[in-house]
Structures are given as C-alpha cells and as structure tokens.
Amino acid sequence: MAEVINMPRLSDTMEEGTLAKWFKKVGDSVNEGDILAEIETDKATMEFESFHEGELLHIGIKEGETAPVDSIIAIIGKKGEDISSLIDASKSEPEPVKEPEPVKEPEPVKEPEPVKEPEPVKEPEPVKEPEKSLGEKVLISPLANKLAHEKGIDINQVKGTGDNGRIVKRDIENYKPASFVNTNNMILPTEESSYDLSNSTMRKSIAKRLSESKFTAPHYYLTVEFEMDNMISFRQQYINTQNKKISYNDIIVKAVALSLVKNPKVNSRWYDDKIQVNEHIHLGIAVAVEDGLIVPVVKFASSKNFSQINDEIKDFAERAKNKKLTPAEIEGSTFTISNLGMFGIESFTSIINQPNSAILSVGSIIQKPIVKDGEIVVGNTMKLTLACDHRTVDGATGSSFLQTLKEYIENPVSILI
C-alpha cells in the first residue's frame, strides 16, 4: 500500500517548509534511510530521509516551493500502484462555511444638496526654470521640465536639440541614460532603480519571532563598560602556555555561564502562571548567515573549558553557514549572547530571543584614555548591554548579574579558580 510523505515538523517553531532540493525523481526506487530531499525550515536547511521502501510515485511540491507542515510532499508505493485517490484527497480540502451576510437596513433618503457655484479655474503656476550648479541656467521648455520631473531625469545629463541647445519635449522622451558608471571599482546607478528579494522561510520566521518578542516582552536595557587590559594579558598567556588559540568571545561565554550560576533568576523563562528558573546553562550564540541569523546552543556551558567552548562555537559557525545544523543544536537555549565586536560595533542593543529572559550584546574592545589610581592612562575597554524581560528580571537582578560578570571579565584568572 502506498505511503504518503508529509511535510515534517523539523523544529519546534516550524509552521511551513521550503523544498530546497529533491535527490529523487518520480520513478526512482527508494530504500529506507535514503535521503529524499533537503528542506529549508525557519532555522536551517536539513536533509530529510525516507522511512519507507518502494518507488517514488508522486512529488507534490517542486523545488523552491513552500508548503505548510503536514501537507503532502510525496507518495511512495509499489510500481504501477493507483494513487489517484490519495492525490485527489490532498487537493480536495473542504471550503470554510461562510456566515450569512446580515441584511442591510435601507439607507435613509438624503436631502438634495444645494448646487454650489463652480469655482473659478486657477491658472497653473509656471514651472520654474532650473539652474545648473555653477549658476548657469538650464535652457528647457516648461513641458520638458515637467516631464523630466515626473520621470526622475536629471536634466543636467540631457543634451538639448532645440534652439541654442534648449531641451524640448522630444529630448526627454528620447533620453536614454547610461545604465551605470564605474568609478573606483564602484558601480553607480545614474537613474532610479530597485530590485526585490524573496523572503526566505528563515527571514519570515525571524521577522515574526522578533516582532512577537519586542511587543510581548517589556524590554529594558542595562549598559556597562568593563576594563579589558587584564583580559588581553590573560588570553595571550593562556595561548602561550596551553598552545591553544581561544578568542575573547570564548572567555566571555565562560564568564557569562558562571555569572548565571550565581544569578539564576536571569536564566529563567516566563509563563502566565509561573517563572521557570533553569539551573542548567544552555547559551545561545547568535551567528550571522546569508539569510539572517541563527542561534546554535552551547549546552551545559558552565561545565566546559575555554578550548571546548572554542571548538564548539567554531564548528557551529562553519556548519551554520552551510545550513548543516540539526534541530537539536539550535533549540533549548536559556540565555543568548550576540557579539558584533568583531565588526567594529562599539555598543548596541538586541531583541530578546524568547523564551529566554535576557540577551547580552557584546561590543568591540576600544583603546582610549581611562582613569586609574587618579591618573589618566591609555587603557582598553568594552561595552556590554543586557536586555531584560521585566516580567522575570528586575533591574536589581540584572545589575547583580552584571556586577558578577564584571568580576570575571576584569579578573579572568578567577574563572579558573
């Protein structure tokens, strides 16, 4: 008997999927465990394998098409098997019953309005002749000037064919601008232009989830500035002694994990009837990809050392760009870190990645004058901003977390104790 293959729910937030690529075509034999297709979800693109054997008798969704979860994407069965009833059943969805339209009350008869005297026709205002940037007037007829304005044409680029080089109607109608000008390896358009980008499943999910977070969770922000001189020295010493490269972000991730252990209320989740305080630390690390943003999760981050955190984040980042992360690797975070410091961003705020209660935005390390022991010296600082859900994290709670984080960041040796 033929088996219907439905669009799977590959993540907890998935509502629809896009069929990125088919690895089988109608008529091909399929074995259990064969990869049928790649499906793009709201978080990643994943391979979808078959749990049935037989022949691929029908493909319900073409490459590039999007369909809701549980809709038919394929049918597998015996060669020559009649599947017309299955295909018809997938197409014949019952139409919703329409509510009867309410009977409209007859409108009252309006009294005829008094006839207004016609207003005098205003003479059109004369179109002002434009001037060139050097003060020289552009010779152009009023009609040509109006047409150029409507079409968005720069009249300084138009050559007039009228008397004394005057621009006339035919010059505007026949004007064909150079499509592009190449200057210093930059392609510069010389006329109005635009293009459209189709919203991917991931981009639509990002828009929906962040909008829901911003407008349902009452955000507030706490910004701090930490001294980074000790962190810079500590990182270099660690690399020299352990012969293992780690980044500043790896140290920050470990420091955040330990700070959450000491401030568990920040590591929480809001429910209508309770607040769930998580004792385990699963840190979501925001990673930029072509279609937007994905947040793989370093699980039990507080129990991992710098090298383990470094290896895991590097692996996540590489596979995220190739859309090879699994659903288990991008779900279950209890707190999120977003770091734009490597892009030179000094400070910024982030939208909370629900159901988390907070997200930490990490800026770049900046060298500037600072005051130490009453003297102005050159030092290194970094700004961090904690966005909190006020339903779960009060100002004092968020501040306590940042104070703990300050101790770890400014004295990173304490992380190893």
C-alpha beads as a LAMMPS data file, in Angstrom:
LAMMPS data file: protein, C-alpha beads

417 atoms
416 bonds

1 atom types
1 bond types

-500.0 500.0 xlo xhi
-500.0 500.0 ylo yhi
-500.0 500.0 zlo zhi

Masses

1 110.0

Atoms # bond

1 1 1 0.000 0.000 0.000
2 1 1 1.260 3.470 -0.928
3 1 1 2.675 5.642 1.861
4 1 1 2.006 9.391 1.968
5 1 1 5.030 11.535 2.928
6 1 1 4.023 14.778 4.640
7 1 1 5.989 17.956 5.261
8 1 1 7.723 17.144 8.578
9 1 1 7.919 19.470 11.571
10 1 1 11.690 19.734 11.872
11 1 1 11.775 22.361 14.645
12 1 1 9.520 23.373 17.493
13 1 1 8.636 26.697 15.820
14 1 1 8.291 25.415 12.248
15 1 1 4.947 26.178 10.585
16 1 1 5.946 25.728 6.940
17 1 1 8.906 24.444 4.966
18 1 1 10.533 25.146 1.615
19 1 1 11.600 22.227 -0.578
20 1 1 15.182 23.275 -1.325
21 1 1 16.260 20.234 -3.375
22 1 1 14.992 16.806 -4.455
23 1 1 17.510 13.921 -4.507
24 1 1 14.989 11.536 -6.069
25 1 1 12.665 11.885 -9.028
26 1 1 9.398 10.161 -9.917
27 1 1 10.118 6.570 -10.901
28 1 1 13.253 6.196 -8.767
29 1 1 13.455 3.365 -6.274
30 1 1 13.647 4.408 -2.617
31 1 1 15.165 2.435 0.246
32 1 1 14.673 3.065 3.932
33 1 1 17.273 5.617 5.035
34 1 1 17.732 7.175 1.580
35 1 1 17.870 10.986 1.539
36 1 1 14.765 12.159 -0.292
37 1 1 15.200 15.917 -0.165
38 1 1 16.612 18.967 1.551
39 1 1 14.003 21.022 3.415
40 1 1 14.549 24.624 4.482
41 1 1 12.914 25.397 7.815
42 1 1 12.694 28.630 9.775
43 1 1 16.111 27.869 11.300
44 1 1 18.177 25.724 8.936
45 1 1 18.216 23.533 5.836
46 1 1 18.139 19.847 6.725
47 1 1 18.241 16.539 4.895
48 1 1 15.022 14.526 5.015
49 1 1 15.349 10.762 4.808
50 1 1 12.795 8.133 3.859
51 1 1 11.338 5.717 6.392
52 1 1 9.684 3.636 3.633
53 1 1 10.742 1.473 0.704
54 1 1 9.315 1.352 -2.794
55 1 1 9.117 3.610 -5.829
56 1 1 8.660 7.376 -5.755
57 1 1 5.242 7.623 -7.409
58 1 1 4.408 11.292 -6.885
59 1 1 6.061 14.584 -5.969
60 1 1 3.646 17.111 -4.506
61 1 1 5.979 20.097 -4.070
62 1 1 8.521 21.329 -6.599
63 1 1 11.954 22.664 -5.699
64 1 1 11.701 26.197 -4.345
65 1 1 8.034 25.867 -3.328
66 1 1 6.801 26.337 0.248
67 1 1 4.093 24.304 1.961
68 1 1 2.660 24.112 5.491
69 1 1 3.600 21.350 7.916
70 1 1 1.726 18.029 7.300
71 1 1 0.898 18.811 3.658
72 1 1 1.691 16.024 1.149
73 1 1 5.136 16.349 -0.430
74 1 1 5.490 12.841 -1.913
75 1 1 3.952 9.372 -2.235
76 1 1 5.974 6.126 -2.147
77 1 1 4.490 2.762 -3.142
78 1 1 4.678 -0.195 -5.488
79 1 1 5.373 0.336 -9.179
80 1 1 2.142 0.910 -11.122
81 1 1 0.028 1.342 -7.965
82 1 1 -3.040 3.571 -8.374
83 1 1 -2.595 6.655 -6.161
84 1 1 -5.176 8.915 -7.812
85 1 1 -7.446 8.801 -4.749
86 1 1 -4.565 9.949 -2.496
87 1 1 -3.707 12.820 -4.837
88 1 1 -7.374 13.853 -5.100
89 1 1 -7.748 13.752 -1.313
90 1 1 -4.804 16.110 -0.925
91 1 1 -6.350 18.606 -3.332
92 1 1 -9.963 18.461 -2.110
93 1 1 -9.884 20.480 1.081
94 1 1 -13.331 21.469 2.363
95 1 1 -14.127 25.142 1.919
96 1 1 -14.944 27.041 5.094
97 1 1 -18.646 27.611 5.697
98 1 1 -19.475 31.231 5.010
99 1 1 -21.522 33.135 7.531
100 1 1 -24.728 34.540 6.033
101 1 1 -24.385 38.228 5.310
102 1 1 -26.524 40.417 7.567
103 1 1 -29.498 42.094 5.952
104 1 1 -28.656 45.733 5.401
105 1 1 -31.021 48.348 6.708
106 1 1 -32.333 50.613 3.951
107 1 1 -30.417 53.861 3.861
108 1 1 -32.415 57.000 4.643
109 1 1 -33.179 59.227 1.689
110 1 1 -30.732 62.120 1.681
111 1 1 -31.900 65.647 1.126
112 1 1 -30.537 67.017 -2.123
113 1 1 -27.506 69.223 -1.519
114 1 1 -27.686 72.784 -2.717
115 1 1 -25.966 73.357 -6.043
116 1 1 -22.591 75.014 -5.485
117 1 1 -21.352 77.768 -7.660
118 1 1 -18.471 76.487 -9.802
119 1 1 -15.120 77.675 -8.526
120 1 1 -13.069 79.736 -10.911
121 1 1 -10.405 77.732 -12.713
122 1 1 -6.961 78.578 -11.381
123 1 1 -4.212 79.237 -13.832
124 1 1 -1.427 76.652 -13.460
125 1 1 1.670 78.033 -11.790
126 1 1 4.540 78.397 -14.209
127 1 1 7.257 75.766 -13.823
128 1 1 10.429 77.421 -12.599
129 1 1 13.402 77.030 -14.840
130 1 1 16.079 75.043 -13.011
131 1 1 19.599 76.301 -12.680
132 1 1 22.881 74.430 -13.022
133 1 1 25.108 74.039 -10.021
134 1 1 27.505 76.670 -11.343
135 1 1 24.771 79.297 -11.585
136 1 1 24.246 78.800 -15.345
137 1 1 20.595 78.420 -16.358
138 1 1 19.444 75.199 -17.988
139 1 1 17.573 76.053 -21.178
140 1 1 14.484 73.854 -21.094
141 1 1 10.880 74.256 -22.106
142 1 1 8.243 74.193 -19.327
143 1 1 6.693 70.992 -20.748
144 1 1 10.087 69.249 -20.982
145 1 1 10.899 70.358 -17.434
146 1 1 7.625 68.894 -16.168
147 1 1 8.201 65.566 -17.987
148 1 1 11.754 65.338 -16.621
149 1 1 10.482 65.879 -13.079
150 1 1 7.818 63.181 -13.482
151 1 1 10.321 60.663 -14.863
152 1 1 13.041 61.459 -12.328
153 1 1 15.501 62.519 -15.050
154 1 1 18.440 64.760 -14.162
155 1 1 18.156 67.491 -16.797
156 1 1 21.860 68.289 -16.388
157 1 1 22.502 64.950 -18.116
158 1 1 20.210 65.716 -21.084
159 1 1 21.519 67.288 -24.304
160 1 1 19.064 69.760 -25.824
161 1 1 18.306 69.772 -29.566
162 1 1 16.205 72.946 -29.622
163 1 1 17.324 76.473 -30.418
164 1 1 20.557 77.422 -28.623
165 1 1 20.697 73.918 -27.082
166 1 1 17.287 74.265 -25.414
167 1 1 15.881 70.987 -24.008
168 1 1 12.492 70.235 -25.523
169 1 1 9.872 67.523 -25.122
170 1 1 11.449 65.108 -27.631
171 1 1 14.795 65.256 -25.781
172 1 1 13.154 64.000 -22.557
173 1 1 11.129 61.333 -24.365
174 1 1 14.188 60.055 -26.242
175 1 1 16.623 60.333 -23.329
176 1 1 18.472 57.086 -22.587
177 1 1 20.840 57.405 -19.615
178 1 1 23.962 55.329 -19.279
179 1 1 22.906 52.413 -17.091
180 1 1 25.952 52.504 -14.814
181 1 1 29.116 54.475 -14.210
182 1 1 32.136 52.586 -12.902
183 1 1 34.218 54.782 -10.561
184 1 1 36.910 53.417 -8.241
185 1 1 35.551 49.874 -8.730
186 1 1 32.089 51.032 -7.603
187 1 1 29.025 50.561 -9.810
188 1 1 26.914 53.693 -9.505
189 1 1 23.374 53.840 -10.976
190 1 1 22.504 57.033 -12.846
191 1 1 18.748 56.613 -12.676
192 1 1 16.181 55.359 -10.157
193 1 1 16.315 51.577 -9.788
194 1 1 15.491 48.820 -7.301
195 1 1 15.104 45.077 -7.093
196 1 1 13.144 42.622 -4.946
197 1 1 14.406 39.799 -2.757
198 1 1 12.068 36.941 -1.924
199 1 1 11.679 36.401 1.826
200 1 1 13.144 33.034 2.790
201 1 1 11.451 30.822 5.364
202 1 1 14.180 31.814 7.845
203 1 1 13.740 35.552 7.173
204 1 1 9.964 35.324 7.645
205 1 1 10.443 33.401 10.898
206 1 1 12.967 35.974 12.187
207 1 1 10.534 38.801 11.433
208 1 1 7.670 37.016 13.166
209 1 1 9.542 35.859 16.282
210 1 1 11.401 39.121 16.917
211 1 1 8.219 41.146 16.434
212 1 1 6.435 38.915 18.934
213 1 1 9.328 39.245 21.392
214 1 1 9.610 43.020 21.093
215 1 1 5.900 43.651 21.536
216 1 1 5.094 40.989 24.170
217 1 1 8.148 41.146 26.468
218 1 1 8.666 44.528 28.175
219 1 1 12.333 45.166 27.331
220 1 1 14.681 47.358 29.323
221 1 1 18.428 47.778 28.891
222 1 1 21.447 47.945 31.212
223 1 1 24.757 49.117 29.712
224 1 1 28.162 48.717 31.383
225 1 1 31.769 49.360 30.404
226 1 1 34.493 46.982 31.571
227 1 1 38.280 47.375 31.609
228 1 1 39.870 44.778 29.320
229 1 1 43.634 45.092 29.970
230 1 1 43.713 42.033 32.251
231 1 1 41.608 40.072 29.765
232 1 1 44.042 40.868 26.933
233 1 1 47.024 39.737 29.009
234 1 1 45.221 36.624 30.279
235 1 1 44.264 35.492 26.757
236 1 1 47.827 35.849 25.475
237 1 1 49.257 33.953 28.453
238 1 1 46.688 31.177 28.005
239 1 1 47.578 30.812 24.320
240 1 1 51.308 30.738 25.096
241 1 1 51.063 28.213 27.937
242 1 1 48.323 25.928 26.600
243 1 1 49.327 26.172 22.924
244 1 1 45.652 26.504 22.086
245 1 1 44.047 29.529 20.457
246 1 1 40.978 30.979 22.118
247 1 1 39.060 34.170 21.380
248 1 1 37.857 36.923 23.679
249 1 1 34.348 35.677 22.933
250 1 1 35.215 32.227 24.340
251 1 1 36.319 33.805 27.624
252 1 1 33.183 35.960 27.741
253 1 1 30.957 32.908 27.122
254 1 1 32.549 31.068 30.049
255 1 1 32.312 34.165 32.282
256 1 1 28.616 34.597 31.390
257 1 1 27.899 30.938 32.177
258 1 1 29.486 31.215 35.641
259 1 1 27.676 34.525 36.290
260 1 1 24.350 32.839 35.500
261 1 1 25.140 30.104 38.030
262 1 1 25.404 32.826 40.688
263 1 1 22.360 34.756 39.346
264 1 1 19.888 32.041 38.296
265 1 1 16.867 34.365 38.016
266 1 1 18.402 35.843 34.850
267 1 1 18.472 32.295 33.456
268 1 1 14.692 31.991 33.531
269 1 1 11.549 31.728 31.418
270 1 1 8.159 33.434 31.750
271 1 1 4.864 31.531 31.881
272 1 1 1.470 33.084 32.614
273 1 1 1.196 31.232 35.916
274 1 1 4.853 30.835 36.929
275 1 1 8.502 31.705 36.286
276 1 1 10.710 28.739 35.403
277 1 1 14.257 29.203 36.774
278 1 1 16.717 26.999 34.888
279 1 1 19.615 25.529 36.820
280 1 1 21.347 24.263 33.669
281 1 1 23.144 26.814 31.458
282 1 1 22.463 26.467 27.719
283 1 1 23.955 29.501 25.961
284 1 1 22.639 30.516 22.546
285 1 1 25.379 32.107 20.408
286 1 1 23.991 34.333 17.633
287 1 1 25.653 33.566 14.276
288 1 1 25.115 35.658 11.141
289 1 1 24.297 33.654 7.993
290 1 1 23.320 34.670 4.475
291 1 1 19.569 34.565 5.116
292 1 1 19.669 36.246 8.524
293 1 1 20.559 34.953 11.963
294 1 1 20.720 31.546 13.597
295 1 1 21.382 30.726 17.262
296 1 1 23.188 27.409 17.914
297 1 1 23.353 26.391 21.559
298 1 1 26.399 25.579 23.696
299 1 1 24.791 23.216 26.190
300 1 1 25.973 22.980 29.812
301 1 1 28.381 25.845 29.061
302 1 1 29.290 26.352 32.723
303 1 1 30.943 22.908 32.869
304 1 1 33.051 23.368 29.698
305 1 1 36.558 24.832 29.476
306 1 1 37.782 27.501 27.055
307 1 1 39.040 25.031 24.458
308 1 1 35.797 23.058 24.405
309 1 1 33.777 26.247 24.016
310 1 1 36.102 27.443 21.234
311 1 1 35.865 24.166 19.290
312 1 1 32.094 24.008 19.628
313 1 1 31.431 27.602 18.540
314 1 1 33.796 27.335 15.545
315 1 1 32.088 24.126 14.451
316 1 1 28.637 25.698 14.847
317 1 1 29.621 28.793 12.860
318 1 1 31.027 26.749 9.964
319 1 1 28.051 24.404 9.727
320 1 1 25.547 27.252 10.200
321 1 1 26.843 28.937 7.031
322 1 1 26.449 25.633 5.157
323 1 1 22.980 25.070 6.679
324 1 1 24.048 21.806 8.265
325 1 1 22.954 22.334 11.872
326 1 1 20.438 19.887 13.324
327 1 1 17.246 20.930 15.185
328 1 1 18.720 19.672 18.484
329 1 1 21.678 22.060 18.085
330 1 1 19.545 25.197 17.711
331 1 1 16.932 24.591 20.396
332 1 1 16.803 24.792 24.180
333 1 1 18.812 27.944 24.936
334 1 1 18.290 29.559 28.347
335 1 1 20.301 32.755 27.665
336 1 1 21.698 34.340 24.496
337 1 1 24.891 36.219 23.583
338 1 1 25.199 38.419 20.487
339 1 1 28.700 39.693 19.676
340 1 1 29.214 42.364 16.996
341 1 1 32.569 43.470 18.374
342 1 1 34.442 41.797 15.508
343 1 1 32.576 44.139 13.126
344 1 1 33.803 47.224 14.964
345 1 1 30.462 47.938 16.676
346 1 1 31.205 49.728 19.943
347 1 1 27.782 49.157 21.559
348 1 1 24.292 48.047 20.542
349 1 1 21.062 46.567 21.894
350 1 1 19.456 43.254 20.936
351 1 1 15.924 41.874 20.974
352 1 1 15.424 39.045 23.476
353 1 1 15.486 35.572 21.943
354 1 1 12.337 34.151 23.534
355 1 1 11.649 32.118 25.590
356 1 1 14.866 33.456 27.195
357 1 1 14.532 36.293 29.700
358 1 1 17.664 38.164 28.650
359 1 1 20.261 38.648 25.916
360 1 1 23.759 40.133 26.222
361 1 1 25.088 42.396 23.441
362 1 1 28.904 42.474 23.292
363 1 1 30.727 45.375 21.632
364 1 1 34.308 45.803 20.450
365 1 1 37.388 46.435 22.564
366 1 1 38.276 50.136 22.319
367 1 1 41.600 51.731 23.288
368 1 1 41.074 55.125 24.910
369 1 1 42.136 57.302 27.878
370 1 1 40.878 55.995 31.227
371 1 1 41.435 56.980 34.858
372 1 1 43.496 54.592 37.007
373 1 1 44.617 55.466 40.520
374 1 1 43.751 59.108 39.908
375 1 1 45.819 59.344 36.711
376 1 1 44.793 59.378 33.057
377 1 1 46.373 56.484 31.171
378 1 1 45.733 54.647 27.911
379 1 1 43.573 51.589 28.501
380 1 1 41.247 49.133 26.774
381 1 1 37.527 48.965 27.489
382 1 1 34.488 47.097 26.220
383 1 1 30.789 47.965 26.431
384 1 1 28.116 45.340 27.063
385 1 1 24.350 45.827 27.103
386 1 1 21.968 43.442 28.860
387 1 1 18.406 43.423 27.509
388 1 1 15.985 42.046 30.120
389 1 1 12.362 40.949 30.182
390 1 1 10.949 42.996 33.064
391 1 1 8.372 40.284 33.795
392 1 1 11.120 37.963 35.052
393 1 1 14.244 40.052 35.616
394 1 1 14.048 43.179 37.763
395 1 1 16.603 45.966 37.495
396 1 1 18.401 44.927 40.669
397 1 1 18.588 41.311 39.451
398 1 1 20.061 42.338 36.106
399 1 1 22.511 44.684 37.819
400 1 1 23.681 41.922 40.172
401 1 1 24.372 39.678 37.181
402 1 1 26.471 42.410 35.515
403 1 1 28.433 43.021 38.735
404 1 1 29.305 39.325 38.896
405 1 1 30.234 39.364 35.201
406 1 1 32.485 42.387 35.825
407 1 1 34.477 40.438 38.406
408 1 1 35.103 37.615 35.945
409 1 1 35.839 39.835 32.922
410 1 1 38.204 42.239 34.710
411 1 1 39.888 39.408 36.676
412 1 1 39.716 36.448 34.272
413 1 1 42.083 34.328 36.387
414 1 1 39.117 33.936 38.777
415 1 1 37.342 31.941 36.071
416 1 1 39.900 29.155 36.550
417 1 1 39.630 29.092 40.338

Bonds

1 1 1 2
2 1 2 3
3 1 3 4
4 1 4 5
5 1 5 6
6 1 6 7
7 1 7 8
8 1 8 9
9 1 9 10
10 1 10 11
11 1 11 12
12 1 12 13
13 1 13 14
14 1 14 15
15 1 15 16
16 1 16 17
17 1 17 18
18 1 18 19
19 1 19 20
20 1 20 21
21 1 21 22
22 1 22 23
23 1 23 24
24 1 24 25
25 1 25 26
26 1 26 27
27 1 27 28
28 1 28 29
29 1 29 30
30 1 30 31
31 1 31 32
32 1 32 33
33 1 33 34
34 1 34 35
35 1 35 36
36 1 36 37
37 1 37 38
38 1 38 39
39 1 39 40
40 1 40 41
41 1 41 42
42 1 42 43
43 1 43 44
44 1 44 45
45 1 45 46
46 1 46 47
47 1 47 48
48 1 48 49
49 1 49 50
50 1 50 51
51 1 51 52
52 1 52 53
53 1 53 54
54 1 54 55
55 1 55 56
56 1 56 57
57 1 57 58
58 1 58 59
59 1 59 60
60 1 60 61
61 1 61 62
62 1 62 63
63 1 63 64
64 1 64 65
65 1 65 66
66 1 66 67
67 1 67 68
68 1 68 69
69 1 69 70
70 1 70 71
71 1 71 72
72 1 72 73
73 1 73 74
74 1 74 75
75 1 75 76
76 1 76 77
77 1 77 78
78 1 78 79
79 1 79 80
80 1 80 81
81 1 81 82
82 1 82 83
83 1 83 84
84 1 84 85
85 1 85 86
86 1 86 87
87 1 87 88
88 1 88 89
89 1 89 90
90 1 90 91
91 1 91 92
92 1 92 93
93 1 93 94
94 1 94 95
95 1 95 96
96 1 96 97
97 1 97 98
98 1 98 99
99 1 99 100
100 1 100 101
101 1 101 102
102 1 102 103
103 1 103 104
104 1 104 105
105 1 105 106
106 1 106 107
107 1 107 108
108 1 108 109
109 1 109 110
110 1 110 111
111 1 111 112
112 1 112 113
113 1 113 114
114 1 114 115
115 1 115 116
116 1 116 117
117 1 117 118
118 1 118 119
119 1 119 120
120 1 120 121
121 1 121 122
122 1 122 123
123 1 123 124
124 1 124 125
125 1 125 126
126 1 126 127
127 1 127 128
128 1 128 129
129 1 129 130
130 1 130 131
131 1 131 132
132 1 132 133
133 1 133 134
134 1 134 135
135 1 135 136
136 1 136 137
137 1 137 138
138 1 138 139
139 1 139 140
140 1 140 141
141 1 141 142
142 1 142 143
143 1 143 144
144 1 144 145
145 1 145 146
146 1 146 147
147 1 147 148
148 1 148 149
149 1 149 150
150 1 150 151
151 1 151 152
152 1 152 153
153 1 153 154
154 1 154 155
155 1 155 156
156 1 156 157
157 1 157 158
158 1 158 159
159 1 159 160
160 1 160 161
161 1 161 162
162 1 162 163
163 1 163 164
164 1 164 165
165 1 165 166
166 1 166 167
167 1 167 168
168 1 168 169
169 1 169 170
170 1 170 171
171 1 171 172
172 1 172 173
173 1 173 174
174 1 174 175
175 1 175 176
176 1 176 177
177 1 177 178
178 1 178 179
179 1 179 180
180 1 180 181
181 1 181 182
182 1 182 183
183 1 183 184
184 1 184 185
185 1 185 186
186 1 186 187
187 1 187 188
188 1 188 189
189 1 189 190
190 1 190 191
191 1 191 192
192 1 192 193
193 1 193 194
194 1 194 195
195 1 195 196
196 1 196 197
197 1 197 198
198 1 198 199
199 1 199 200
200 1 200 201
201 1 201 202
202 1 202 203
203 1 203 204
204 1 204 205
205 1 205 206
206 1 206 207
207 1 207 208
208 1 208 209
209 1 209 210
210 1 210 211
211 1 211 212
212 1 212 213
213 1 213 214
214 1 214 215
215 1 215 216
216 1 216 217
217 1 217 218
218 1 218 219
219 1 219 220
220 1 220 221
221 1 221 222
222 1 222 223
223 1 223 224
224 1 224 225
225 1 225 226
226 1 226 227
227 1 227 228
228 1 228 229
229 1 229 230
230 1 230 231
231 1 231 232
232 1 232 233
233 1 233 234
234 1 234 235
235 1 235 236
236 1 236 237
237 1 237 238
238 1 238 239
239 1 239 240
240 1 240 241
241 1 241 242
242 1 242 243
243 1 243 244
244 1 244 245
245 1 245 246
246 1 246 247
247 1 247 248
248 1 248 249
249 1 249 250
250 1 250 251
251 1 251 252
252 1 252 253
253 1 253 254
254 1 254 255
255 1 255 256
256 1 256 257
257 1 257 258
258 1 258 259
259 1 259 260
260 1 260 261
261 1 261 262
262 1 262 263
263 1 263 264
264 1 264 265
265 1 265 266
266 1 266 267
267 1 267 268
268 1 268 269
269 1 269 270
270 1 270 271
271 1 271 272
272 1 272 273
273 1 273 274
274 1 274 275
275 1 275 276
276 1 276 277
277 1 277 278
278 1 278 279
279 1 279 280
280 1 280 281
281 1 281 282
282 1 282 283
283 1 283 284
284 1 284 285
285 1 285 286
286 1 286 287
287 1 287 288
288 1 288 289
289 1 289 290
290 1 290 291
291 1 291 292
292 1 292 293
293 1 293 294
294 1 294 295
295 1 295 296
296 1 296 297
297 1 297 298
298 1 298 299
299 1 299 300
300 1 300 301
301 1 301 302
302 1 302 303
303 1 303 304
304 1 304 305
305 1 305 306
306 1 306 307
307 1 307 308
308 1 308 309
309 1 309 310
310 1 310 311
311 1 311 312
312 1 312 313
313 1 313 314
314 1 314 315
315 1 315 316
316 1 316 317
317 1 317 318
318 1 318 319
319 1 319 320
320 1 320 321
321 1 321 322
322 1 322 323
323 1 323 324
324 1 324 325
325 1 325 326
326 1 326 327
327 1 327 328
328 1 328 329
329 1 329 330
330 1 330 331
331 1 331 332
332 1 332 333
333 1 333 334
334 1 334 335
335 1 335 336
336 1 336 337
337 1 337 338
338 1 338 339
339 1 339 340
340 1 340 341
341 1 341 342
342 1 342 343
343 1 343 344
344 1 344 345
345 1 345 346
346 1 346 347
347 1 347 348
348 1 348 349
349 1 349 350
350 1 350 351
351 1 351 352
352 1 352 353
353 1 353 354
354 1 354 355
355 1 355 356
356 1 356 357
357 1 357 358
358 1 358 359
359 1 359 360
360 1 360 361
361 1 361 362
362 1 362 363
363 1 363 364
364 1 364 365
365 1 365 366
366 1 366 367
367 1 367 368
368 1 368 369
369 1 369 370
370 1 370 371
371 1 371 372
372 1 372 373
373 1 373 374
374 1 374 375
375 1 375 376
376 1 376 377
377 1 377 378
378 1 378 379
379 1 379 380
380 1 380 381
381 1 381 382
382 1 382 383
383 1 383 384
384 1 384 385
385 1 385 386
386 1 386 387
387 1 387 388
388 1 388 389
389 1 389 390
390 1 390 391
391 1 391 392
392 1 392 393
393 1 393 394
394 1 394 395
395 1 395 396
396 1 396 397
397 1 397 398
398 1 398 399
399 1 399 400
400 1 400 401
401 1 401 402
402 1 402 403
403 1 403 404
404 1 404 405
405 1 405 406
406 1 406 407
407 1 407 408
408 1 408 409
409 1 409 410
410 1 410 411
411 1 411 412
412 1 412 413
413 1 413 414
414 1 414 415
415 1 415 416
416 1 416 417
